């Protein structure tokens, strides 16, 4: 039986999105939401630039490393290497449907081989005392029935998996792009709810087209946690009040202007340390005013031509002028946690 609780809310690992700069930015908005790295393959971890791939700011905690691989020994070695970097959790990717990942025989195609996934989980758990979790689909084409999903989960539970994060769509391997695999196969939330009922001792999180607070609250009636994907990137202010509403934290003063001001020294430091353009951080901040007046002009200013020796503080000050004061200094919604907390 797992003793590791599910995180009520987490942000999905997303390639080219959930890098360390995005995670630091989102941590200005929520202190509690669990953040994931992009998927990093075992080959990259074992043979690549480890500091570049695995390094992160202490302020990002809690943060989980997602590993992509199909070999138990390599996955275990990746965990041992990454342990020194201070991650809070290790996650195995059994959900990515891209053809490039399939060539490596990992990601969603591993759902066809639950015994292999079990061996990987066992190997990873021998390499760490931290939680080892699996993010997977409800199935793949050819293995689409609920009973096959339940059998997969039974096998990896017996291997000791600490939590399952379940994307409530099958993955179509061949014929659909990764983007299409996020939208075309129909959502089957009831399958994930049933999974939780039938495996009450196993923490189960649900993922798939969860875009607002009301949806989070609904899913938490049936599962232990919710994972948010693209909505977390497109509208990061979605998380501005979740610490209080879902975790019962005390209210805190938080505005978008405060978030931008806090990002200035970080951006300047990252530019010095990495030698990269400030755009590598600014690109993650484009959605901060999603749906609010002035958002379009703000995005243009942060994504337009920029000098290499950019004055970050001046740029953000100018970008904030595009936003009405009542939006810029609008506090995060603060409600009574006894009413909103699940």
DRENNU-383114 format. One record per residue (C-alpha): z, x, y. Coordinates in steps of 0.25 Angstrom, whole numbers, plus 5000, padded with zeros to 4 digits. Layout:
// residues N
ZXY
...
END
This chain:
// residues 342
500050005000
499650055014
500750085024
499850115035
499749995045
498349955050
498149985065
498049845072
496849895080
495950015078
494650065084
493550095074
492950225071
491550225078
490550345078
490250395092
491350305098
492750335093
492750475097
494050545103
493650515117
493450365114
494850365106
495550425118
494950325128
495350205119
496750265118
496850245133
496750095130
497550075117
498650165111
498750095098
497350065093
496950155081
495750245085
494750305075
493850425076
492350415073
492050435059
492050585055
491450635042
492250725033
491150825034
491350835049
492850845048
492750955037
491651035043
491550995058
492251025071
493550965068
494150975081
492950905087
492950795077
494350765074
495150805087
495650695096
496650675107
498150645103
498050525112
497050455103
498150425092
498150345083
496750385079
496150385065
495050485059
493950415052
493250495041
491950485035
491750535021
491550505006
492250625000
493750614997
493950764998
493250775012
493950655017
495250715013
494950845019
494450775032
495850705033
496550835031
495750905042
495950785052
497450775049
497750895058
497050815070
498150705070
497350585066
498250455063
497350405051
496150435043
495050335040
493950335030
492550275035
492050185024
491350095034
490250165041
488850115037
487950215043
486850285035
487350425039
488650395034
488150335021
487350465019
488750525018
489150425008
490350375017
490650265026
490350125022
489650165009
490950215003
491350065001
490450074989
491350174983
492850124985
493350234975
492750344983
493450284996
494750274988
494650424984
494350464999
495550385003
496450444993
495950584997
496150555012
497550505009
497950635002
497550715014
498350645024
499650565026
498950475037
498350345034
496950345027
496150215030
494750165027
493750095036
492750015028
491849895028
492049765020
490849815011
489449875011
488149805007
488249784992
489749784992
490049665001
490949584994
492449564998
492849604984
492149734985
492849764998
494249724992
493949824980
493649934990
494949914998
495749904985
495250034980
495450114993
496850044995
497250094981
496750234986
497850224998
496950185010
497950155021
497050045029
495749985028
494949955040
493849855036
492549835044
492249685041
490749705038
490049765026
489249895029
487749885026
487350015021
485850035024
485149935033
486149925044
486450025055
487950055058
487849965070
487249855062
488349865052
489349835062
488649705066
487749645055
488549635042
489449515045
490949525047
491849485036
493249485042
493849395032
493549505021
494449595029
495549495030
495449465015
495549615013
496849615020
497449495013
497049554999
497649695003
498849665011
499449795009
498249875015
498049875030
496649815034
495949825047
494749755051
493549805058
492249735063
491849675076
493249655081
493049655096
494249595104
495749575104
495649435098
494849485086
495849595084
496949495084
496249405074
495949515064
497349565064
497849425058
497149465045
497049615045
497949735049
497049795059
495749785067
494749895070
493849885082
492549945083
491449935094
492349845103
493349955104
492250045110
491449945118
492749885124
493949975123
494749895133
494949795121
496049885117
496849885130
497949785126
497949805111
499149895111
499949785117
499349665110
499249715096
500249835095
501349775104
501349895114
501949875127
500949835138
500449955146
499649955159
498149985155
496949975163
495550025161
495650115174
496850175167
496050205155
494950275163
495950355171
496550405158
495250445153
494950545164
495750665160
495350645145
493850645148
494050775157
494850835146
493850805135
492650855143
493350985145
493750995130
492550945123
491450995133
490850855132
490350765144
491350665149
490350555143
490950585129
492150515134
491650415144
490650355135
491850295127
492450225140
491250145143
491750015137
493150015145
492649905154
491849825144
491549685149
492249705162
491549705176
491049845180
490849895165
489349915166
489450005178
490650075173
489950105160
488650155167
489550255175
490250315163
488950325155
487950375166
487550515170
488650605171
488850755176
489350855166
490550885175
490850735177
492050695185
492650605175
493750545184
492750515195
491750455186
492850355180
493350325194
491950285198
491750205185
492950125188
492450085201
491450005193
492549915188
493249815196
494749845198
495249725191
494549775179
494849915180
496349895182
496349775173
497549795163
497449785148
497749645144
499249635141
499749525133
501049495126
501049575113
501849465106
500649375108
499549465105
500049565095
499549535080
END
